[in-house]
Amino acid sequence: MVNITQTLDTEAVATYLAAHLPGFEGPVEARKFAGGQSNPTFLLTAPSGRYVLRRKPPGQLLKSAHAVDREFRVQSALSGSDVPVAKMHLLCEDESVIGSMFYVMDHVDGRSFFDPRLEDLPRADRAPIIDELNRVLAALHSVDIEAAGLADYSPPGDYFARQIDRWAKQYRAAETECIPAMDKLIEELPQRMPPDDGQRTLVHGDYRLDNLLFAKNWPSCLAVLDWELSTIGHPFADLAGVIMQWRMPVGAEGRGLAGVDRVAQGLPSDEAFIARYCARRGLTHIPDFGFYLAFTFFRMAGILQGVKKRALSGNASDVEHGLKMGALAPSFARQGMEALDG
């Protein structure tokens, strides 16, 4: 059986783009980008240039998941801002074209880093890349959401209460086995929320090094990718997400910095990264950071459980990788409880 998340009807795409994208010229060749469990993403090569197409996976999906229309909207709104994004071309909501909604954007020819150790770079070049990660994050949280037309980009109400409720429901809908630490997080997170400090900003939702593209010979970010989880919320969720990733094991699966001598490698500590972010945003410190870190572990555990559920149903972008990633959900839940109790 062909996994249709891996394929693309290039004739249908070329016909549609010829009618709707000025300057486009077919035919189209498509290559699916490796990795990723969210929205299948393809590099399109045509006589008129190179583009990227992101589509919803076909089939039955969890409510509000894989919202490519939201991705298209937020990146369009950020065009010309201090947050670098690819140029958006068009959104196709007509599912009859290729079987699901999709959008097309410019292909950004940059370099990506999947391992935060940055071992392929000279030691002196590593800290500037991480500082650029920090700079863009602070810029993202400084976007004027009213001026950008994003004031209604999320439902009203407390961000963390809303997110905890959402991911608890998503987790229960995708649950395949009992994870005691996840049950505990669902119970305790609502009770441990810090007082509302009034911050309401654009948040990415999956902000980490491998979701940024950098210039080839300079530590400058060219585009932030994968905006599916973006919303209006609390900025510390994004910041904690970076720290969460760094607490993962090193290597291809964890893509973390656990056990790394960061001073020797020319990399900042968690504390230094947080302090630099606070300086950029005019903050003195962040109380109750353990809660924000626990929340990000909880949310990632919910995401990974959804990945596992889709893999078991045969509806994942990469089934084998999905099963492997889904198996990590209990570990994320346990580390969430450790952060909350720490």
CORVENQUI-V179426 format. One record per residue. N is the residue number from 1. SS is DSSP state (H for helix, E for strand, - for the rest). PHI is phi in degrees with one decimal (999 if undefined). BURIAL is + if it has 9 or more other C-alpha atoms within 8 Angstrom, else -. Layout:
n = <N/N>
ss = <SS/SS>
phi = <PHI/PHI>
burial = <BURIAL/BURIAL>
This chain:
n = <1/2/3/4/5/6/7/8/9/10/11/12/13/14/15/16/17/18/19/20/21/22/23/24/25/26/27/28/29/30/31/32/33/34/35/36/37/38/39/40/41/42/43/44/45/46/47/48/49/50/51/52/53/54/55/56/57/58/59/60/61/62/63/64/65/66/67/68/69/70/71/72/73/74/75/76/77/78/79/80/81/82/83/84/85/86/87/88/89/90/91/92/93/94/95/96/97/98/99/100/101/102/103/104/105/106/107/108/109/110/111/112/113/114/115/116/117/118/119/120/121/122/123/124/125/126/127/128/129/130/131/132/133/134/135/136/137/138/139/140/141/142/143/144/145/146/147/148/149/150/151/152/153/154/155/156/157/158/159/160/161/162/163/164/165/166/167/168/169/170/171/172/173/174/175/176/177/178/179/180/181/182/183/184/185/186/187/188/189/190/191/192/193/194/195/196/197/198/199/200/201/202/203/204/205/206/207/208/209/210/211/212/213/214/215/216/217/218/219/220/221/222/223/224/225/226/227/228/229/230/231/232/233/234/235/236/237/238/239/240/241/242/243/244/245/246/247/248/249/250/251/252/253/254/255/256/257/258/259/260/261/262/263/264/265/266/267/268/269/270/271/272/273/274/275/276/277/278/279/280/281/282/283/284/285/286/287/288/289/290/291/292/293/294/295/296/297/298/299/300/301/302/303/304/305/306/307/308/309/310/311/312/313/314/315/316/317/318/319/320/321/322/323/324/325/326/327/328/329/330/331/332/333/334/335/336/337/338/339/340/341/342>
ss = <-/-/-/H/H/H/-/-/-/H/H/H/H/H/H/H/H/H/H/H/-/-/-/-/-/-/-/E/E/E/E/E/-/-/-/-/-/-/-/-/E/E/E/E/E/E/-/-/E/E/E/E/E/E/E/-/-/-/-/-/-/-/-/-/-/-/-/H/H/H/H/H/H/H/H/H/H/H/-/-/-/-/-/-/-/-/-/E/E/E/E/E/-/-/-/-/-/-/-/-/-/E/E/E/E/E/-/-/-/-/E/-/-/-/-/-/-/-/-/-/-/-/H/H/H/H/H/H/H/H/H/H/H/H/H/H/H/H/H/H/-/-/-/-/-/-/-/-/-/-/-/-/-/-/-/-/-/-/H/H/H/H/H/H/H/H/H/H/H/H/H/H/H/H/-/-/-/-/-/H/H/H/H/H/H/H/H/H/H/H/H/-/-/-/-/-/-/-/-/-/E/E/E/-/-/-/-/-/H/H/H/E/E/E/-/-/-/-/-/-/E/E/E/E/-/-/-/-/-/-/E/E/E/-/H/H/H/H/H/H/H/H/H/H/H/H/-/-/-/-/-/-/-/-/-/-/-/-/-/-/-/H/H/H/H/-/-/-/-/H/H/H/H/H/H/H/H/H/H/H/H/-/-/-/-/-/-/-/H/H/H/H/H/H/H/H/H/H/H/H/H/H/H/H/H/H/H/H/H/H/H/H/-/-/-/-/-/-/H/H/H/H/H/H/H/H/-/-/H/H/H/H/H/H/H/H/H/H/H/H/H/->
phi = <999/-82.2/-80.1/-72.9/-71.7/-92.1/-119.0/-148.2/-77.8/-67.0/-66.0/-65.6/-63.1/-62.3/-62.6/-66.6/-66.7/-61.0/-86.9/-124.1/-113.7/-56.9/87.5/-74.1/-138.7/-88.2/-79.2/-119.0/-110.4/-126.1/-133.6/-77.0/-69.1/-73.5/75.9/84.8/-121.1/-96.9/-100.3/-52.3/-127.9/-127.6/-86.9/-103.6/-117.3/-139.4/-55.8/-86.5/142.7/-113.5/-133.7/-124.8/-114.7/-117.5/-126.2/-68.5/-64.5/-72.3/98.3/-77.5/-125.3/-63.9/-57.6/74.1/-83.6/59.0/-81.8/-66.2/-66.7/-68.6/-55.9/-63.4/-64.1/-68.8/-69.1/-62.5/-67.7/-87.5/-55.7/84.9/-88.7/-76.9/-101.1/-71.4/-139.4/-69.2/-72.7/-84.6/-104.5/-161.5/-116.8/-109.9/-93.0/-82.0/-69.1/-74.2/-69.1/-129.7/103.5/-164.2/-61.9/-151.7/-135.6/-124.7/-135.1/-63.1/-83.8/-100.1/-88.0/-131.9/-107.3/-121.8/-124.4/-93.9/-117.1/-68.0/-68.4/53.1/-67.7/-78.8/-101.9/-57.9/-52.7/-68.6/-91.9/-77.5/-58.9/-60.9/-65.5/-66.9/-67.9/-67.6/-56.4/-67.6/-59.9/-65.8/-63.0/-64.2/-64.8/-58.2/-80.0/-104.4/-63.0/-76.4/-68.3/-67.5/-64.3/-80.9/75.2/-115.2/-60.4/-102.5/-77.7/-146.5/-65.9/-72.0/107.6/-65.1/-59.8/-68.0/-60.6/-65.3/-68.4/-62.5/-63.7/-61.7/-75.0/-64.1/-68.0/-62.7/-63.4/-62.1/-67.5/-106.7/-62.2/-120.0/-162.3/-81.8/-118.7/-54.4/-64.9/-69.3/-59.1/-68.3/-62.7/-59.6/-77.4/-92.3/-55.8/-62.0/-83.6/-110.8/-65.5/-66.3/-59.4/-64.8/-96.0/85.1/-75.2/-141.9/-133.4/-70.4/-124.8/-79.5/95.1/-149.4/-81.3/-157.7/-55.7/-77.5/-101.4/-120.6/-109.4/-114.6/-60.1/-66.4/-126.9/-154.3/-78.6/-121.5/-75.6/-95.8/-164.9/-96.9/-110.6/58.3/-97.5/-58.1/-94.6/-67.1/-166.5/-95.9/-163.5/-103.9/-62.8/-68.2/-66.3/-65.6/-60.1/-64.8/-63.8/-64.5/-64.8/-57.3/-60.3/-67.8/-84.0/-77.0/-63.7/-71.7/111.0/-63.5/-80.8/-77.3/50.7/-116.2/-127.7/-58.6/82.2/-80.0/-78.0/-69.0/-61.8/-63.9/-89.8/76.2/-113.1/-75.4/-74.0/-55.4/-63.2/-67.3/-64.0/-64.2/-64.5/-64.9/-61.7/-61.2/-61.8/-67.0/-102.7/72.3/-104.7/-87.7/-165.0/-125.6/-72.6/58.9/-63.8/-59.0/-65.2/-63.7/-67.5/-61.3/-60.6/-67.4/-63.9/-62.0/-63.8/-66.5/-61.8/-64.9/-63.2/-65.0/-65.7/-64.7/-59.3/-62.1/-62.0/-66.5/-65.1/-65.8/-87.5/78.7/-110.5/-87.4/-65.5/-143.7/-61.4/-61.1/-66.1/-62.2/-65.7/-65.1/-69.1/-60.8/-67.5/-85.5/-55.1/-60.8/-64.9/-63.7/-63.7/-62.7/-69.3/-63.0/-66.1/-64.0/-66.0/-68.3/-85.9/-76.2>
burial = <-/-/-/-/+/-/-/-/-/+/-/+/+/+/-/+/+/+/-/-/+/-/-/+/+/+/+/+/-/+/-/+/-/-/-/-/+/-/+/+/+/+/+/+/+/+/-/-/-/+/+/+/+/+/+/+/+/+/-/-/-/-/-/-/-/+/+/+/+/+/+/+/-/+/+/+/+/+/+/-/-/-/+/+/+/+/+/+/+/+/+/-/-/-/+/-/+/+/-/+/+/+/+/+/+/+/+/-/-/+/-/+/+/-/+/+/-/-/-/-/-/-/+/-/+/+/+/+/+/+/+/+/+/+/+/+/+/+/+/+/+/-/+/-/+/-/-/+/-/+/+/-/-/-/-/-/-/-/+/+/+/+/-/+/-/-/+/+/-/+/+/-/-/+/+/-/-/-/-/-/+/+/-/+/+/+/-/-/+/+/-/-/-/-/-/-/-/-/-/-/+/+/+/+/+/+/+/+/+/+/+/+/+/+/+/-/-/-/+/-/+/+/+/+/+/-/+/+/-/+/+/+/+/+/+/-/+/+/+/+/+/+/+/+/+/+/+/+/+/+/-/-/-/+/+/+/+/+/-/-/-/+/-/-/+/+/+/+/-/-/-/-/+/+/+/+/+/+/+/+/-/-/-/-/-/-/-/-/-/+/+/+/+/+/+/+/+/+/+/+/+/+/+/+/+/+/+/+/+/+/+/+/-/-/+/+/+/+/+/-/-/+/+/+/+/+/+/+/+/+/-/+/+/+/+/+/+/+/+/+/-/->
